[in-house]
């Protein structure tokens, strides 16, 4: 059975079929390409975690993953972005790298607490990205049920729901009593 499990020693394990690992790897690669679209700015400032970017990204996925800090104040939101976007992007890239390193272990993985939290954040980012592209709302169960299996969106919905179940399993493992 695939998914996250608590081990008898209190650790976490993850089992994925090869194709499941490939799907996650592919999606993380696509997300990494999107991150590359964010302006990097001055390298000296970037080392300090400061970006020259003060504008929300045009891409809806990037705008969802790197939201405005203040919806009603463009100036404050720009300053917030300037001081947080670079470190937020770096964190997302580190989480993706951790997941990819775990996937390289094969179908059966042991995760420490830090790796498990990286998985949690990376799965959340993947779900947000897919959900944004699919324009998912709370009322989309009917929309999904009406999709023909041949519709290209069908596979994306299935992937979104699978990632949701995978993430839920991880949350259950991490936060169970």
PyMOL commands that set and color helices and strands:
alter all, ss='L'
color gray80, all
select helices_A, chain A and resi 18-35+43-47+60-65+74-103+113-134+141-146+152-175
alter helices_A, ss='H'
color red, helices_A
select strands_A, chain A and resi 3-6+12-15+108-111
alter strands_A, ss='S'
color yellow, strands_A
deselect
rebuild
show_as cartoon
